[in-house]
Amino acid sequence: MKISFLLHNAYGIGGTITTTFNLAQALAERHDVEIVSVLRHREHPNFTLDPRVSLRPLVDLRKEKEHASHLRPAKVFPRAEYRYGQYSELTDQRIGECLAGTDADVVIGTRPGLNVHLALQAPPHVVRIGQEHLTLDNHPPRLRTALRRAYRRLDALTTVTEADAAAYRRKMRLPGVRVEALPNSVPDPALPAADGTAKVIVAAGRLVPVKRYDLLIEAFAMVAAEHPDWQLRIYGKGEQHDRLRQLITDLRLWNNVFLMGAAAPMEAEWVKGSIGAAASNFEPFGMTIVEAMRCGLPVVSTDCPYGPGEIIQDGVDGRLVPVGDRDALGAALLELVRDDELRRRTGRAALENARRFAPGPVVEQAERLFAEAVSARREGRPVARGRTGVGRVLISQGFAARDAAYSAASGALRMVRKGQR
């Protein structure tokens, strides 16, 4: 089977890039796999890509940033999508040409705007799998409306949590489209797991407001006051770097809290710690939580929608605390800092329980879904109902409804093309 991933920018840093590279690498064991990167801004990706996976960009910003077509707005990529400003008439054209000429059996979109391209422009022989790495409730109403119209041409839609899959089934009304949860996977660690002796708490991710590193730093101040020999290391880069640096200074934590910059891969940094931490207001999945647990770290996290509660078993392999509650977060960290045996025990549980996010189980579920979708498309029917892995599916509501949806989406694409002329 040939499988193609359509990715925003494979040369950047982010959870969607990480999980796409992970899944592509695992699938490459038995399939022909490629990643198509819409944008490129540097010579090599930040993350190491398995040599068995081919990578090709469509628009090289180093050479084509001022291309006349790239200065004109996109008309296929939905205006309400977060990344709309980075798309253009040129990206519309290149994505359309790529899809029209693909020899892949399965093409997987990795963000809403690319899923719209896939739904409207993929040729009839291609199985269309849309991936949602954020959540339905996180999308503005205008984007939901655009997705509802286009997504009816998908064969399947995967979300990273069961909670989000349930939201799509309940709210989007996608007749004939299979909706199921397919969690992100993390490769088996190459380094020995953390042993719980290091006096280090580790956090990682973009330094942006939603991640609430300010809250984490304030909560860690409770730890440092009682255990000044402990450190908090925060890995990542982003717009809040200077603000967080000032907060560290204001709290006089310059000997305890360190902004470490970006690190890829993170495995070598996780195993230097004994506790993982996440303080987000919102987390579509929680990739760093899984990464930390796979390295043997219990994780203290806010119990935000949607991911942490589906990953962490409170009191078993980590702790869940209320969103925005600095004192609860600090108390949970202190509980693990004070008790060496508890820290080691929950770390062992984290290592064991996170095995369900290893590539094997996730790839098995993905392969089953892809194979069933290929068979269904060849036979001219919706993907069969069923259950694979942890994901429940949306039961097909009839081929007639899908025909109507196809007709409506085709009409929408004709209108888009008419507007481009």
Solvent accessible surface area in square Angstrom, and as a share of the most:
residue,aa,sasa,rsa
1,M,78,0.35
2,K,43,0.18
3,I,0,0.00
4,S,5,0.03
5,F,1,0.00
6,L,2,0.01
7,L,2,0.01
8,H,21,0.09
9,N,18,0.09
10,A,0,0.00
11,Y,5,0.02
12,G,15,0.14
13,I,67,0.34
14,G,21,0.20
15,G,42,0.41
16,T,41,0.24
17,I,17,0.09
18,T,26,0.15
19,T,8,0.04
20,T,3,0.02
21,F,10,0.04
22,N,20,0.10
23,L,11,0.05
24,A,0,0.00
25,Q,71,0.31
26,A,17,0.13
27,L,1,0.00
28,A,11,0.08
29,E,110,0.50
30,R,154,0.56
31,H,37,0.17
32,D,83,0.43
33,V,2,0.01
34,E,12,0.05
35,I,0,0.00
36,V,1,0.01
37,S,0,0.00
38,V,0,0.00
39,L,1,0.00
40,R,41,0.15
41,H,82,0.37
42,R,94,0.34
43,E,93,0.42
44,H,123,0.55
45,P,33,0.21
46,N,47,0.24
47,F,36,0.15
48,T,128,0.75
49,L,32,0.16
50,D,20,0.11
51,P,134,0.84
52,R,119,0.43
53,V,7,0.04
54,S,63,0.41
55,L,45,0.22
56,R,97,0.36
57,P,42,0.27
58,L,22,0.11
59,V,0,0.00
60,D,18,0.09
61,L,38,0.19
62,R,108,0.39
63,K,163,0.69
64,E,34,0.15
65,K,125,0.53
66,E,128,0.58
67,H,73,0.32
68,A,62,0.48
69,S,14,0.09
70,H,30,0.14
71,L,116,0.58
72,R,112,0.41
73,P,76,0.48
74,A,4,0.03
75,K,91,0.38
76,V,9,0.05
77,F,3,0.01
78,P,13,0.08
79,R,149,0.54
80,A,24,0.19
81,E,6,0.03
82,Y,174,0.66
83,R,79,0.29
84,Y,30,0.12
85,G,75,0.72
86,Q,71,0.32
87,Y,8,0.03
88,S,2,0.01
89,E,45,0.20
90,L,2,0.01
91,T,0,0.00
92,D,4,0.02
93,Q,89,0.39
94,R,58,0.21
95,I,0,0.00
96,G,16,0.16
97,E,98,0.44
98,C,16,0.10
99,L,3,0.01
100,A,73,0.57
101,G,64,0.61
102,T,12,0.07
103,D,102,0.53
104,A,0,0.00
105,D,40,0.21
106,V,0,0.00
107,V,4,0.02
108,I,0,0.00
109,G,0,0.00
110,T,2,0.01
111,R,36,0.13
112,P,4,0.02
113,G,0,0.00
114,L,0,0.00
115,N,0,0.00
116,V,8,0.04
117,H,0,0.00
118,L,0,0.00
119,A,0,0.00
120,L,14,0.07
121,Q,26,0.12
122,A,6,0.05
123,P,25,0.16
124,P,109,0.69
125,H,105,0.47
126,V,0,0.00
127,V,1,0.01
128,R,2,0.01
129,I,1,0.01
130,G,0,0.00
131,Q,15,0.07
132,E,1,0.00
133,H,27,0.12
134,L,63,0.31
135,T,0,0.00
136,L,1,0.00
137,D,61,0.32
138,N,71,0.36
139,H,7,0.03
140,P,64,0.40
141,P,102,0.64
142,R,159,0.58
143,L,4,0.02
144,R,64,0.23
145,T,54,0.31
146,A,32,0.25
147,L,0,0.00
148,R,73,0.27
149,R,166,0.60
150,A,5,0.04
151,Y,0,0.00
152,R,69,0.25
153,R,32,0.12
154,L,0,0.00
155,D,2,0.01
156,A,1,0.00
157,L,0,0.00
158,T,5,0.03
159,T,1,0.00
160,V,9,0.05
161,T,3,0.02
162,E,40,0.18
163,A,42,0.32
164,D,0,0.00
165,A,0,0.00
166,A,28,0.22
167,A,1,0.01
168,Y,1,0.01
169,R,45,0.16
170,R,156,0.57
171,K,77,0.32
172,M,0,0.00
173,R,179,0.65
174,L,1,0.00
175,P,15,0.09
176,G,1,0.01
177,V,1,0.00
178,R,3,0.01
179,V,0,0.00
180,E,1,0.00
181,A,2,0.01
182,L,11,0.06
183,P,15,0.10
184,N,13,0.07
185,S,2,0.01
186,V,14,0.08
187,P,46,0.29
188,D,95,0.49
189,P,42,0.26
190,A,94,0.73
191,L,78,0.39
192,P,113,0.71
193,A,42,0.33
194,A,17,0.13
195,D,95,0.49
196,G,8,0.07
197,T,84,0.49
198,A,34,0.26
199,K,97,0.41
200,V,11,0.06
201,I,0,0.00
202,V,1,0.00
203,A,1,0.00
204,A,13,0.10
205,G,21,0.20
206,R,124,0.45
207,L,1,0.01
208,V,20,0.12
209,P,69,0.43
210,V,53,0.31
211,K,32,0.13
212,R,57,0.21
213,Y,8,0.03
214,D,18,0.09
215,L,6,0.03
216,L,1,0.00
217,I,0,0.00
218,E,53,0.24
219,A,0,0.00
220,F,1,0.00
221,A,30,0.23
222,M,63,0.28
223,V,0,0.00
224,A,10,0.08
225,A,91,0.70
226,E,81,0.36
227,H,47,0.21
228,P,98,0.61
229,D,80,0.42
230,W,6,0.02
231,Q,52,0.23
232,L,0,0.00
233,R,52,0.19
234,I,1,0.00
235,Y,10,0.04
236,G,11,0.10
237,K,125,0.53
238,G,33,0.32
239,E,135,0.60
240,Q,21,0.09
241,H,70,0.31
242,D,109,0.57
243,R,134,0.49
244,L,1,0.00
245,R,99,0.36
246,Q,100,0.45
247,L,33,0.16
248,I,1,0.01
249,T,64,0.37
250,D,91,0.47
251,L,68,0.34
252,R,175,0.64
253,L,11,0.06
254,W,115,0.40
255,N,111,0.57
256,N,17,0.09
257,V,1,0.00
258,F,67,0.28
259,L,20,0.10
260,M,85,0.38
261,G,28,0.27
262,A,52,0.41
263,A,32,0.25
264,A,45,0.35
265,P,106,0.67
266,M,23,0.10
267,E,40,0.18
268,A,39,0.30
269,E,30,0.14
270,W,5,0.02
271,V,31,0.18
272,K,100,0.42
273,G,1,0.01
274,S,1,0.01
275,I,0,0.00
276,G,0,0.00
277,A,8,0.06
278,A,15,0.12
279,A,3,0.02
280,S,4,0.03
281,N,59,0.30
282,F,40,0.17
283,E,22,0.10
284,P,19,0.12
285,F,12,0.05
286,G,1,0.01
287,M,19,0.08
288,T,40,0.23
289,I,4,0.02
290,V,0,0.00
291,E,29,0.13
292,A,1,0.01
293,M,0,0.00
294,R,10,0.04
295,C,5,0.03
296,G,7,0.07
297,L,0,0.00
298,P,1,0.01
299,V,2,0.01
300,V,0,0.00
301,S,1,0.01
302,T,0,0.00
303,D,73,0.38
304,C,5,0.03
305,P,73,0.46
306,Y,38,0.14
307,G,0,0.00
308,P,1,0.01
309,G,42,0.41
310,E,72,0.32
311,I,2,0.01
312,I,5,0.03
313,Q,90,0.40
314,D,76,0.39
315,G,49,0.47
316,V,71,0.41
317,D,0,0.00
318,G,1,0.01
319,R,66,0.24
320,L,32,0.16
321,V,6,0.03
322,P,81,0.51
323,V,63,0.36
324,G,36,0.35
325,D,52,0.27
326,R,113,0.41
327,D,78,0.41
328,A,27,0.21
329,L,0,0.00
330,G,0,0.00
331,A,54,0.41
332,A,3,0.03
333,L,0,0.00
334,L,11,0.06
335,E,68,0.30
336,L,3,0.01
337,V,6,0.03
338,R,138,0.50
339,D,61,0.32
340,D,70,0.36
341,E,84,0.38
342,L,29,0.14
343,R,9,0.03
344,R,87,0.32
345,R,120,0.44
346,T,6,0.03
347,G,5,0.05
348,R,139,0.51
349,A,24,0.19
350,A,0,0.00
351,L,50,0.25
352,E,101,0.45
353,N,34,0.18
354,A,0,0.00
355,R,121,0.44
356,R,92,0.34
357,F,10,0.04
358,A,14,0.11
359,P,24,0.15
360,G,48,0.46
361,P,70,0.44
362,V,5,0.03
363,V,5,0.03
364,E,97,0.44
365,Q,6,0.03
366,A,0,0.00
367,E,31,0.14
368,R,89,0.32
369,L,0,0.00
370,F,1,0.00
371,A,50,0.38
372,E,57,0.26
373,A,0,0.00
374,V,15,0.09
375,S,42,0.27
376,A,1,0.00
377,R,40,0.15
378,R,181,0.66
379,E,114,0.51
380,G,39,0.38
381,R,85,0.31
382,P,14,0.09
383,V,5,0.03
384,A,50,0.38
385,R,156,0.57
386,G,34,0.33
387,R,164,0.60
388,T,3,0.02
389,G,50,0.48
390,V,92,0.53
391,G,0,0.00
392,R,108,0.40
393,V,19,0.11
394,L,25,0.12
395,I,89,0.45
396,S,33,0.21
397,Q,112,0.50
398,G,32,0.31
399,F,91,0.38
400,A,81,0.63
401,A,37,0.29
402,R,7,0.02
403,D,73,0.38
404,A,64,0.50
405,A,4,0.03
406,Y,48,0.18
407,S,72,0.47
408,A,69,0.53
409,A,2,0.02
410,S,33,0.21
411,G,19,0.18
412,A,42,0.32
413,L,12,0.06
414,R,152,0.56
415,M,133,0.59
416,V,33,0.19
417,R,113,0.41
418,K,128,0.54
419,G,45,0.43
420,Q,62,0.28
421,R,215,0.78
